[in-house]
């Protein structure tokens, strides 16, 4: 899990910065929403990015992933809508990464999530 985001917020940007986390070509990951940190349940595990390969090489300028799987015309859509809910449940969802295929190199991952709340 990267960060809790209020369900009534709109995510404007998710940028990933990372070391080379895969000396080969196996690493893929999704970026989406979960309900909790402990015993997380996916709301939509790839609503922002699906099977991205960006972590295979070092990225120091940041990779924008908020619109890899989500259409850019949905900027301003609330997190609860990104999660596929029909109404705002209130509280927070967690933006997180899940690895479909793990890399074989240890390293660091940093991120910047920008969101707005009316």
GROMACS elastic network, one bead per residue, 0.5 to 0.9 nm:
[ bonds ]
;  ai    aj funct       b0    kb
    1     4     6  0.81513   500
    1    33     6  0.89127   500
    1    34     6  0.80842   500
    1    36     6  0.85415   500
    1    37     6  0.63559   500
    1    40     6  0.88954   500
    1    94     6  0.63058   500
    1    95     6  0.60587   500
    1    97     6  0.64560   500
    1    98     6  0.87016   500
    2    94     6  0.69058   500
    2    95     6  0.55336   500
    2    97     6  0.73835   500
    2   111     6  0.78412   500
    2   113     6  0.89369   500
    3    93     6  0.84114   500
    3    94     6  0.54575   500
    3    95     6  0.55191   500
    3    96     6  0.71710   500
    3   113     6  0.81734   500
    4    36     6  0.85990   500
    4    37     6  0.88317   500
    4    92     6  0.57849   500
    4    93     6  0.56169   500
    4    95     6  0.63955   500
    5     8     6  0.84186   500
    5     9     6  0.68816   500
    5    10     6  0.89500   500
    5    11     6  0.85154   500
    5    79     6  0.77652   500
    5    91     6  0.84186   500
    5    92     6  0.52424   500
    5    93     6  0.55244   500
    5    94     6  0.59144   500
    5    95     6  0.70529   500
    5   115     6  0.80922   500
    6     9     6  0.53302   500
    6    10     6  0.86357   500
    6    79     6  0.73757   500
    6    80     6  0.86901   500
    6    90     6  0.74100   500
    6    91     6  0.58019   500
    6    93     6  0.64268   500
    6    94     6  0.85939   500
    6   117     6  0.81452   500
    7    10     6  0.81921   500
    7    78     6  0.67367   500
    7    80     6  0.50490   500
    7    81     6  0.84997   500
    7    83     6  0.89759   500
    7    88     6  0.66263   500
    7    89     6  0.72418   500
    7    90     6  0.57350   500
    7    91     6  0.59291   500
    7    92     6  0.50971   500
    7    93     6  0.60687   500
    8    78     6  0.54562   500
    8    79     6  0.60918   500
    8    80     6  0.65890   500
    8    81     6  0.89217   500
    8    88     6  0.68310   500
    8    89     6  0.88608   500
    8    90     6  0.70430   500
    8    91     6  0.82280   500
    8    92     6  0.83711   500
    8   116     6  0.88836   500
    8   117     6  0.65775   500
    8   118     6  0.81205   500
    9    76     6  0.83838   500
    9    77     6  0.81889   500
    9    78     6  0.53407   500
    9    79     6  0.57865   500
    9    80     6  0.82568   500
    9   115     6  0.62517   500
    9   116     6  0.54778   500
    9   118     6  0.74697   500
   10    75     6  0.72137   500
   10    76     6  0.50626   500
   10    77     6  0.55386   500
   10    79     6  0.57310   500
   10    80     6  0.89727   500
   10    82     6  0.89785   500
   10   114     6  0.86633   500
   10   115     6  0.53659   500
   10   116     6  0.53566   500
   10   117     6  0.64628   500
   10   118     6  0.88020   500
   11    14     6  0.75932   500
   11    66     6  0.75697   500
   11    75     6  0.71643   500
   11    76     6  0.69683   500
   11    77     6  0.76749   500
   11    78     6  0.72944   500
   11    79     6  0.68801   500
   11   113     6  0.73763   500
   11   114     6  0.60345   500
   11   116     6  0.66454   500
   12    66     6  0.72706   500
   12    75     6  0.61814   500
   12    76     6  0.70423   500
   12   113     6  0.77377   500
   12   114     6  0.54536   500
   12   115     6  0.51752   500
   12   116     6  0.73014   500
   13    64     6  0.67407   500
   13    65     6  0.74165   500
   13    66     6  0.53999   500
   13    67     6  0.81245   500
   13    75     6  0.89908   500
   13   112     6  0.76973   500
   13   113     6  0.56426   500
   13   114     6  0.50066   500
   13   115     6  0.69500   500
   14    48     6  0.85649   500
   14    63     6  0.80581   500
   14    64     6  0.57131   500
   14    65     6  0.55525   500
   14    67     6  0.85599   500
   14   111     6  0.71042   500
   14   112     6  0.58688   500
   14   114     6  0.64954   500
   14   115     6  0.88897   500
   15    62     6  0.54077   500
   15    63     6  0.51376   500
   15    65     6  0.61255   500
   15    66     6  0.75868   500
   15   110     6  0.84534   500
   15   111     6  0.54861   500
   15   112     6  0.52195   500
   15   113     6  0.64515   500
   15   114     6  0.86388   500
   16    54     6  0.88005   500
   16    55     6  0.85650   500
   16    59     6  0.78386   500
   16    60     6  0.87624   500
   16    61     6  0.86946   500
   16    62     6  0.51900   500
   16    63     6  0.51407   500
   16    64     6  0.67016   500
   16    65     6  0.74188   500
   16   109     6  0.70442   500
   16   110     6  0.59965   500
   16   112     6  0.67895   500
   16   113     6  0.88369   500
   17    55     6  0.84568   500
   17    58     6  0.77552   500
   17    59     6  0.53420   500
   17    60     6  0.55527   500
   17    61     6  0.68325   500
   17    63     6  0.66375   500
   17   108     6  0.83318   500
   17   109     6  0.58013   500
   17   110     6  0.50528   500
   17   111     6  0.58654   500
   17   112     6  0.84552   500
   18    21     6  0.75212   500
   18    54     6  0.88719   500
   18    55     6  0.65091   500
   18    57     6  0.78589   500
   18    58     6  0.54789   500
   18    59     6  0.52193   500
   18    60     6  0.66227   500
   18    62     6  0.79842   500
   18   107     6  0.74046   500
   18   108     6  0.56552   500
   18   110     6  0.61480   500
   18   111     6  0.84297   500
   19    22     6  0.89853   500
   19    55     6  0.74551   500
   19    56     6  0.84412   500
   19    57     6  0.67470   500
   19    59     6  0.64615   500
   19    60     6  0.79240   500
   19   106     6  0.82818   500
   19   107     6  0.53302   500
   19   108     6  0.54958   500
   19   109     6  0.66354   500
   20    23     6  0.71239   500
   20    55     6  0.63276   500
   20    56     6  0.55646   500
   20    59     6  0.75754   500
   20   105     6  0.70885   500
   20   106     6  0.80424   500
   20   107     6  0.67284   500
   20   108     6  0.84022   500
   21    24     6  0.89996   500
   21    27     6  0.76618   500
   21    55     6  0.57575   500
   21    56     6  0.53964   500
   21    57     6  0.65344   500
   21    58     6  0.74267   500
   21   102     6  0.87126   500
   21   103     6  0.57252   500
   21   104     6  0.66781   500
   21   106     6  0.58430   500
   21   107     6  0.57871   500
   21   108     6  0.79275   500
   21   109     6  0.87815   500
   22    25     6  0.66548   500
   22    26     6  0.70835   500
   22    27     6  0.61050   500
   22    55     6  0.71490   500
   22    57     6  0.68549   500
   22   102     6  0.79736   500
   22   104     6  0.50859   500
   22   106     6  0.79942   500
   23    26     6  0.86714   500
   23    56     6  0.70325   500
   23    57     6  0.79514   500
   23   103     6  0.73594   500
   23   104     6  0.64094   500
   23   105     6  0.61664   500
   24    27     6  0.78439   500
   24    56     6  0.73836   500
   24   103     6  0.74549   500
   24   104     6  0.75017   500
   24   105     6  0.88904   500
   25    28     6  0.86267   500
   25    53     6  0.81624   500
   25    56     6  0.67066   500
   25   103     6  0.78279   500
   26    53     6  0.82905   500
   26    56     6  0.79385   500
   26   101     6  0.59850   500
   26   102     6  0.66361   500
   26   103     6  0.59061   500
   26   104     6  0.82586   500
   27    51     6  0.86558   500
   27    52     6  0.82793   500
   27    53     6  0.61812   500
   27    54     6  0.85413   500
   27    55     6  0.70020   500
   27    56     6  0.60754   500
   27    99     6  0.73226   500
   27   100     6  0.74983   500
   27   101     6  0.50092   500
   27   104     6  0.79737   500
   28    50     6  0.83003   500
   28    52     6  0.52382   500
   28    54     6  0.78701   500
   28    55     6  0.75560   500
   28    56     6  0.80295   500
   28    98     6  0.87089   500
   28    99     6  0.58977   500
   28   100     6  0.55284   500
   28   101     6  0.51935   500
   28   102     6  0.67170   500
   28   103     6  0.78207   500
   29    46     6  0.85969   500
   29    49     6  0.78742   500
   29    50     6  0.66033   500
   29    52     6  0.54002   500
   29    53     6  0.69840   500
   29    54     6  0.87091   500
   29    55     6  0.82569   500
   29    97     6  0.64934   500
   29    98     6  0.54854   500
   29   100     6  0.52841   500
   29   101     6  0.69077   500
   29   102     6  0.79458   500
   30    45     6  0.64013   500
   30    47     6  0.81671   500
   30    48     6  0.76029   500
   30    49     6  0.51875   500
   30    51     6  0.52776   500
   30    52     6  0.64526   500
   30    96     6  0.82495   500
   30    97     6  0.55577   500
   30    98     6  0.53644   500
   30    99     6  0.64201   500
   30   100     6  0.71877   500
   31    44     6  0.88400   500
   31    45     6  0.61134   500
   31    47     6  0.67392   500
   31    48     6  0.53830   500
   31    50     6  0.66292   500
   31    51     6  0.85981   500
   31    52     6  0.86452   500
   31    65     6  0.77107   500
   31    66     6  0.82086   500
   31    95     6  0.70762   500
   31    96     6  0.57315   500
   31    98     6  0.66980   500
   32    42     6  0.78734   500
   32    43     6  0.78057   500
   32    44     6  0.56396   500
   32    48     6  0.54728   500
   32    49     6  0.69188   500
   32    50     6  0.85421   500
   32    82     6  0.88145   500
   32    83     6  0.81563   500
   32    94     6  0.81615   500
   32    95     6  0.56442   500
   32    96     6  0.56748   500
   32    97     6  0.65801   500
   32    98     6  0.82005   500
   33    41     6  0.87598   500
   33    42     6  0.61288   500
   33    43     6  0.54909   500
   33    44     6  0.53967   500
   33    45     6  0.55205   500
   33    46     6  0.75602   500
   33    47     6  0.72166   500
   33    48     6  0.84664   500
   33    79     6  0.84370   500
   33    82     6  0.82042   500
   33    83     6  0.64070   500
   33    93     6  0.61509   500
   33    94     6  0.54399   500
   33    96     6  0.61209   500
   33    97     6  0.85892   500
   34    37     6  0.77750   500
   34    40     6  0.59911   500
   34    41     6  0.54605   500
   34    43     6  0.51622   500
   34    44     6  0.70113   500
   34    45     6  0.69884   500
   34    83     6  0.84720   500
   34    93     6  0.56651   500
   34    94     6  0.50191   500
   34    95     6  0.64814   500
   34    96     6  0.69210   500
   35    39     6  0.87613   500
   35    40     6  0.57756   500
   35    41     6  0.54397   500
   35    42     6  0.64128   500
   35    43     6  0.65755   500
   35    92     6  0.74755   500
   35    93     6  0.50888   500
   35    94     6  0.61479   500
   36    39     6  0.65176   500
   36    41     6  0.66528   500
   36    42     6  0.86340   500
   36    92     6  0.84548   500
   36    93     6  0.69000   500
   36    94     6  0.64484   500
   37    40     6  0.53041   500
   37    41     6  0.87074   500
   37    94     6  0.72896   500
   40    94     6  0.89428   500
   42    45     6  0.54855   500
   42    83     6  0.89606   500
   43    47     6  0.89201   500
   43    83     6  0.54784   500
   43    84     6  0.74488   500
   43    85     6  0.86513   500
   43    93     6  0.84741   500
   44    47     6  0.55536   500
   44    48     6  0.88409   500
   44    82     6  0.79512   500
   44    83     6  0.55360   500
   44    84     6  0.73880   500
   45    48     6  0.81909   500
   45    49     6  0.85481   500
   45    50     6  0.83427   500
   45    83     6  0.87748   500
   45    95     6  0.88281   500
   45    96     6  0.77650   500
   45    97     6  0.76714   500
   45    98     6  0.72853   500
   46    49     6  0.51850   500
   46    50     6  0.50199   500
   46    51     6  0.80915   500
   46    69     6  0.72407   500
   46    97     6  0.84584   500
   46    98     6  0.85414   500
   47    50     6  0.73811   500
   47    66     6  0.85214   500
   47    67     6  0.88289   500
   47    68     6  0.87810   500
   47    69     6  0.60654   500
   47    70     6  0.62635   500
   47    82     6  0.65424   500
   47    83     6  0.71528   500
   47    84     6  0.89911   500
   48    65     6  0.63863   500
   48    67     6  0.58276   500
   48    68     6  0.60353   500
   48    69     6  0.50191   500
   48    70     6  0.54252   500
   48    82     6  0.82990   500
   49    52     6  0.64956   500
   49    65     6  0.57991   500
   49    66     6  0.66829   500
   49    67     6  0.69636   500
   49    70     6  0.73839   500
   50    68     6  0.71961   500
   50    69     6  0.60756   500
   51    99     6  0.81938   500
   51   100     6  0.69284   500
   51   101     6  0.87183   500
   52    55     6  0.77435   500
   52    65     6  0.86108   500
   52    68     6  0.82783   500
   53    56     6  0.58243   500
   53    57     6  0.85049   500
   54    57     6  0.65245   500
   54    58     6  0.82982   500
   54    59     6  0.78592   500
   54    63     6  0.74315   500
   55    58     6  0.67969   500
   55    59     6  0.75478   500
   55   103     6  0.84634   500
   55   109     6  0.86706   500
   56   103     6  0.73663   500
   59    62     6  0.59254   500
   59    63     6  0.71212   500
   60    63     6  0.85670   500
   62   111     6  0.81128   500
   62   112     6  0.87875   500
   64    67     6  0.73597   500
   64    68     6  0.78177   500
   65    68     6  0.51843   500
   65    69     6  0.80023   500
   66    69     6  0.75038   500
   66    70     6  0.68645   500
   66    72     6  0.86762   500
   66   113     6  0.89229   500
   67    71     6  0.58998   500
   67    72     6  0.58526   500
   67    74     6  0.87305   500
   67    75     6  0.85611   500
   68    71     6  0.76971   500
   68    72     6  0.87829   500
   70    73     6  0.84561   500
   70    74     6  0.70589   500
   70    75     6  0.87708   500
   70    82     6  0.84006   500
   71    74     6  0.56565   500
   71    75     6  0.79144   500
   72    75     6  0.57740   500
   73    76     6  0.83283   500
   73    77     6  0.88412   500
   74    77     6  0.53501   500
   74    78     6  0.89039   500
   74    82     6  0.87694   500
   75    78     6  0.85660   500
   76   116     6  0.83172   500
   77    80     6  0.83828   500
   77    81     6  0.64180   500
   77    82     6  0.69456   500
   78    81     6  0.52706   500
   78    82     6  0.64186   500
   78    83     6  0.87922   500
   78    88     6  0.86344   500
   78   117     6  0.88324   500
   79    83     6  0.61801   500
   79    84     6  0.87275   500
   79    85     6  0.89844   500
   79    88     6  0.86588   500
   79    92     6  0.88912   500
   79    93     6  0.77050   500
   80    83     6  0.50409   500
   80    84     6  0.65289   500
   80    85     6  0.55206   500
   80    86     6  0.78277   500
   80    87     6  0.71442   500
   80    88     6  0.55969   500
   80    89     6  0.73455   500
   80    90     6  0.83703   500
   80    93     6  0.80675   500
   81    84     6  0.50406   500
   81    85     6  0.54575   500
   81    86     6  0.69293   500
   81    87     6  0.77166   500
   81    88     6  0.78081   500
   82    85     6  0.76329   500
   83    93     6  0.86134   500
   85    88     6  0.69404   500
   85    89     6  0.79923   500
   86    89     6  0.89681   500
   87    90     6  0.89497   500
   88    91     6  0.87458   500
   89    92     6  0.87155   500
   95   113     6  0.89110   500
   98   101     6  0.89200   500
   99   102     6  0.56200   500
   99   103     6  0.86105   500
  103   106     6  0.81770   500
